Amino acid sequence: MHYIWMAIKGIFIGISNIIPGVSGGTMAVSFGIYDDVIHAFTHIRKERKASFKILVPLIIGALIGVAGFSMVIEWLLASYTLYTAFAFVGLILGGLPILRTSFRKSLEVEGKAVGATHIILFILFFILVAWMGVAEVAGGGVQSVSLGVGPMAALFFVGIISAAAMVIPGVSGSLLMLIIGYYYAVIYTINGFTEALGTFNMENLIPFTILLLAYAFGMVVGIILISKVIDYFFKTQPGFTYASILGLVMASPVAVVSNTNALADLDGSGGLMRFLLAVLIAAGCYALTYAIGKTEDSTKAIPEESKPVSDR
């Protein structure tokens, strides 16, 4: 059952990575598994068995989330933008109680109280994500790719960049792909693979699989590289790290609502009722994240003495 819960969390993380403005790292924080996942990536050689117990169900769930729900999320964002955006706002904010507890524990371990540096870091990272949320981003760029060395290399490097962003809470890999002009190319590749797999069209399945593998390999490299940096800060400056993450997560709703242009749905008659329904959906998703975050999952496999200080 522990592995099933981890896979379910992975599905939500995968889905969140599809939406511009939503960060997979933020969802991992909301589910209370962020620091353990970072630890698993960076200690995969020393603690192979424990790391695999965490990463295998998580990655399987994330792949299901990306491949299985990309079309559904596109449809929901197009048809029910306000409700979909507020659902993710609720999912993100539902992890704040767990994150606040981790922050408090890290301060207790360090023997510190909240100081000026913690507040400054919180404000700086809040402003960073909020700015990214309201910044004008061009929606153009590469719309599709075909099999070849050039497109494969491009998808590999896009995978590195977007995965590095996805790991950082509050920073949207999808938004970053929009900025560099490869968001729609990646979505095209994922949807092409899913359609070919669903119809067993081998002529299309093989090239889309190769392109998707290039992107996935780049993501793995990017995650490992940035995870090592974040793991270092968890080990050496846990209080400052959690203060920064709190700022990133608290600003994420701004990025979600802004990048989806969700508030435009409030125009016209019935706007107040639609807003109240959206708030109700957000509240339900808040409760869902909080409940899922409390479930026992495969992060328990990490040796106690090796866990981040906030989890001991």
C-alpha positions in Angstrom: 0.0 0.0 0.0 2.9 2.3 0.7 4.0 2.0 -2.9 0.5 2.7 -4.2 0.4 6.0 -2.3 3.7 7.0 -3.7 2.5 6.2 -7.2 -0.6 8.3 -6.6 1.5 11.2 -5.5 3.6 10.7 -8.6 0.5 10.9 -10.8 -0.3 14.3 -9.3 3.3 15.5 -9.7 3.3 14.4 -13.3 0.0 16.2 -14.1 1.2 19.4 -12.4 4.3 19.4 -14.7 2.0 19.8 -17.7 0.4 23.0 -16.6 2.3 26.3 -17.1 2.7 28.0 -13.7 2.5 24.7 -11.7 5.6 23.1 -10.4 6.1 19.4 -9.8 8.5 20.3 -7.0 5.7 22.3 -5.3 3.4 19.3 -5.4 6.2 17.1 -3.9 6.5 19.7 -1.1 2.7 19.7 -0.6 2.7 15.9 -0.3 5.5 16.0 2.3 7.9 14.0 0.2 10.2 16.6 -1.3 13.3 16.4 0.8 13.1 12.6 0.9 12.8 12.4 -2.9 15.8 14.8 -3.3 17.7 12.5 -0.9 16.8 9.4 -2.8 18.1 10.9 -6.1 21.4 12.0 -4.6 22.0 8.8 -2.6 20.9 6.3 -5.2 24.3 4.7 -5.3 24.9 4.5 -1.5 21.3 3.6 -0.6 20.2 1.9 -3.8 17.4 -0.3 -2.3 15.8 2.5 -0.2 16.1 5.0 -3.1 14.5 2.6 -5.6 11.6 2.0 -3.2 10.9 5.7 -3.4 11.8 6.6 -7.0 10.3 3.6 -8.9 6.7 4.0 -7.9 7.1 7.8 -8.0 8.4 7.8 -11.5 5.8 5.3 -12.7 3.1 7.5 -11.3 4.6 10.6 -12.8 4.8 9.0 -16.3 1.1 7.9 -15.9 0.2 11.5 -14.9 2.0 13.0 -17.9 1.1 10.5 -20.6 -2.4 9.6 -19.3 -3.7 13.0 -18.4 -2.0 15.5 -20.8 -5.0 15.5 -23.1 -7.5 15.6 -20.2 -5.7 18.6 -18.6 -5.6 20.4 -21.9 -9.3 20.0 -22.2 -10.0 21.0 -18.6 -7.9 24.1 -18.9 -9.6 25.1 -22.1 -13.2 24.3 -21.0 -13.1 24.8 -17.2 -10.1 27.1 -16.7 -11.2 28.7 -13.4 -12.1 25.5 -11.7 -9.0 23.7 -12.9 -6.7 26.5 -11.8 -8.3 26.8 -8.4 -8.2 23.0 -8.0 -4.4 23.2 -8.3 -4.3 26.2 -6.0 -6.0 24.0 -3.3 -3.7 21.1 -4.0 -0.6 23.3 -3.5 -1.8 25.1 -0.4 -2.9 21.8 1.2 0.7 21.0 1.8 1.5 24.2 3.8 0.8 22.6 7.3 3.3 19.9 6.5 5.8 22.3 5.2 5.4 24.6 8.2 6.0 21.7 10.5 9.2 20.8 8.7 10.4 24.4 8.9 9.7 24.5 12.6 11.6 21.1 13.2 14.6 22.4 11.2 14.8 25.5 13.4 14.5 23.3 16.5 17.4 21.1 15.3 19.5 24.1 14.5 18.6 25.8 17.8 17.5 28.9 16.0 14.4 31.2 15.9 12.9 32.8 12.9 15.3 35.7 12.0 15.7 38.5 9.5 17.5 36.2 7.1 14.6 33.7 7.0 12.2 36.6 6.4 14.3 38.1 3.6 14.7 34.7 1.9 11.0 34.1 2.1 10.2 37.5 0.6 12.8 37.2 -2.2 11.7 33.8 -3.4 8.0 34.8 -3.1 8.7 37.8 -5.3 10.7 35.7 -7.8 7.8 33.2 -8.4 5.1 35.9 -8.3 7.1 37.9 -10.9 7.4 34.8 -13.1 3.7 34.3 -12.8 2.7 37.8 -14.1 5.6 38.2 -16.6 4.6 38.2 -20.2 5.6 35.0 -22.0 5.4 34.4 -25.7 3.2 31.5 -26.6 5.0 30.7 -29.9 8.0 28.7 -30.6 8.5 25.2 -32.0 5.1 23.5 -32.5 6.3 20.0 -33.4 9.4 18.0 -34.0 10.4 15.1 -36.3 12.9 12.3 -35.7 16.5 13.4 -36.2 19.7 14.1 -34.4 19.0 17.8 -34.1 15.5 17.5 -32.6 16.7 14.7 -30.3 19.6 16.8 -29.0 17.2 19.8 -28.6 14.7 17.7 -26.6 17.5 16.3 -24.5 18.7 19.8 -23.5 15.1 21.0 -23.0 14.6 18.0 -20.7 17.6 19.0 -18.6 16.5 22.6 -18.3 12.8 21.9 -17.6 13.6 19.1 -15.1 16.0 21.3 -13.2 13.2 23.9 -13.0 10.6 21.2 -12.1 12.6 20.1 -9.1 12.6 23.6 -7.6 9.3 24.3 -5.8 7.3 27.2 -7.3 9.3 27.2 -10.6 7.3 25.8 -13.4 9.2 23.7 -15.9 6.3 24.1 -18.3 6.5 27.9 -18.0 10.3 27.7 -18.7 9.6 25.6 -21.8 7.2 28.3 -23.0 9.9 30.9 -22.5 12.5 28.9 -24.5 9.8 28.1 -27.1 9.6 24.3 -26.7 6.4 23.8 -24.7 4.1 22.9 -27.6 6.8 20.7 -29.2 7.0 18.6 -26.0 3.2 18.4 -25.7 3.0 17.4 -29.3 5.5 14.6 -28.7 3.7 13.3 -25.6 0.3 13.4 -27.3 1.7 11.8 -30.5 3.2 9.0 -28.4 0.0 8.4 -26.5 -2.2 8.4 -29.6 0.2 6.0 -31.4 0.3 3.7 -28.4 -3.5 3.7 -28.1 -3.9 2.7 -31.8 -0.8 0.5 -31.9 0.4 2.6 -34.9 4.0 1.3 -35.0 5.0 3.6 -37.8 4.4 6.6 -35.5 5.1 4.9 -32.2 8.8 4.2 -32.9 9.8 7.8 -33.7 7.7 9.3 -31.0 9.2 6.9 -28.5 12.7 7.8 -29.5 12.0 11.5 -29.2 10.3 11.0 -25.8 13.2 8.9 -24.5 15.6 11.8 -25.5 13.5 14.2 -23.5 13.1 11.8 -20.6 16.9 11.1 -20.4 17.5 14.9 -20.3 15.0 15.2 -17.5 16.9 12.5 -15.5 20.2 14.3 -15.9 18.7 17.6 -14.9 17.0 16.2 -11.8 20.2 14.5 -10.6 22.2 17.7 -11.1 19.9 20.1 -9.3 19.0 17.5 -6.6 22.7 17.4 -5.5 22.6 21.2 -5.0 19.4 21.2 -3.1 20.4 18.2 -1.0 23.5 20.1 0.0 21.5 23.0 1.3 19.1 20.7 3.2 22.1 19.2 4.9 23.9 22.4 5.7 21.2 25.2 6.0 17.9 23.4 6.5 16.2 26.5 8.1 17.1 28.9 5.4 16.2 26.2 2.8 12.7 25.7 4.2 12.2 29.5 4.5 13.0 29.9 0.8 10.7 27.0 -0.2 7.9 28.5 1.8 8.3 31.7 -0.2 8.3 29.7 -3.5 5.2 27.7 -2.5 3.2 30.6 -1.1 3.6 32.5 -4.4 2.7 29.5 -6.6 -1.0 30.3 -6.6 -0.3 33.7 -8.1 1.7 31.9 -10.9 -1.1 29.3 -11.5 -4.0 31.8 -11.7 -2.0 34.3 -13.8 -0.6 31.8 -16.3 -3.9 30.1 -16.9 -5.7 33.5 -17.1 -8.3 31.8 -14.9 -9.9 35.0 -13.6 -11.2 35.9 -17.1 -13.9 33.3 -16.5 -15.4 35.6 -13.8 -16.5 38.1 -16.5 -20.2 38.3 -17.3 -23.2 37.2 -15.3 -22.9 34.5 -12.7 -19.3 35.4 -11.9 -19.8 35.4 -8.2 -21.4 32.0 -8.2 -18.5 30.6 -10.4 -16.0 32.1 -8.0 -17.7 30.6 -4.9 -17.8 27.2 -6.6 -14.1 27.5 -7.5 -13.2 28.3 -3.9 -15.2 25.3 -2.8 -13.3 23.1 -5.3 -10.0 24.6 -4.0 -11.0 23.8 -0.4 -11.8 20.2 -1.4 -8.4 19.9 -3.1 -6.7 21.5 -0.1 -8.2 18.7 2.1 -7.2 16.1 -0.4 -3.6 17.1 -0.5 -3.4 17.3 3.3 -4.9 13.8 3.6 -2.6 12.3 1.0 0.4 14.0 2.5 -0.4 12.3 5.8 -0.4 8.8 4.3 2.5 6.5 4.8 4.5 5.9 1.7 7.9 4.4 0.6 9.9 7.3 1.9 9.9 5.3 5.2 12.5 3.2 3.5 15.2 5.8 4.0 17.4 4.9 7.1 16.5 7.2 10.0 20.0 8.4 10.5 20.3 9.4 6.8 17.1 11.4 6.6 17.0 15.2 6.5 16.9 16.7 10.0 13.3 17.8 9.7 12.1 14.3 9.1 13.9 12.6 12.0 
